Amino acid sequence: MPLNPTKPRKKPVHMAYSLLLALIAVAACANTVAQVDKQTVTIWSQGVRLQGDLYKPKNLTAEQQLPGILLVPGWGGVKKNLEKNYAPHFAEKGFIVLTLDFKGWGESDGPIVATEALEKTEEAADITLKATHFRKMVNPLSMSEDVRAAIHYLGSEPQVMPNNLGIWGTSMGGGLALVTAATDDRIKAYVNQMGPVNYTYNLQAIPDQRVRGAEAMVARGQLPSYPGPQGQNNPLLRGYPDWIAMKRFDPMAYLDRLTAPTLIIEAEQEELYNRQKNGVLMHQIIKDRIESRYIAYPGKHYAMYSGDNLEAGREAALQWFLKYLKGQ
């Protein structure tokens, strides 16, 4: 029997309900963004121009000062990944939030290497040269310097309380944030979301002697100074890892200097590293000395970036910052 063209079909109730929930979620997100001002800023790190985004609550007066939070992206992550689900949510709750792109990632410049020997000069000089602009390197030593530069930028922002800062890092950014949290006494709260910190254990399959040989080849110009596609070994991870720098990176060595209250968030089925040898071990080492908490949510690594895990992890981090930066 043909359908009556003059009588519209009713949508199933569950479909209408799902549509309503989606509209509510979009409206809530739009409302959050509406309460926050976003400004693009330039951060200098080791002579390289980085781009960051600064988020502030709307209608903040010039005289007001708020705690600041630096959000550190992970391996291959850029600030764009944080601009919807993290930065505005923290800023809306009364924080000034800074995000950044690492060297060679997103909208930041990368290192430049001249392809020919430069003309010798006694002083700095403007020159024209042919050079290679390197992109998408994963070098935690260089990235640590970017994080350090960003925390100095944030701490000197006029509307930020200079001695009341928080730092949050996700994935590789969790370990990068640990190094900064342990070496800067302005940081009063630290959140590590799924951040591997035990690189000695995680990279034990790469022999030290092999890395030493690679360093010698770089020093002699037999290997490029910056990694490229030839060093990539995991299609799930973006960018080109610098394995020499990876082997030298040791966030766990900074634990005895960490004094900031620390929240560690991990995925129960974490597949990118052994959480028992990373977040769990880290918490065991610090729990009797500093304020700390360990939480594991169901699912794998990337499940933390959506759905219930995203909301729960973000809320846990927010409450940590409210407690230790605002005393709430």
ABEGO torsion letter per residue (X at the ends): XBBBAABBBBBBAAAAAAAAAAAAAAAAAAAAAAABBBBBBBBBBGGBBBBBBBBBBBGBBAABBBBBBBBBBBBGBBAAAAAAAAAAAAAAAGBBBBBBBBBGBEABBBBBBBABBBBBBABBBBBBBBBBBBBGBBBAAAAAAAAAAAAAAAAABAABBAABBBBBBBEAAAAAAAAAAAABAABABBBBBGBBABAAAAAAABBAAAAAAAAAAAAAGABBABBBAAABABAABBEBBBAAAAAABBAAAAAAABABBBBBBBBAABAABBAAABAAAAAAAAAAABBBBBBBBBEBAAAAABEAAAAAAAAAAAAAAAAAAAGX
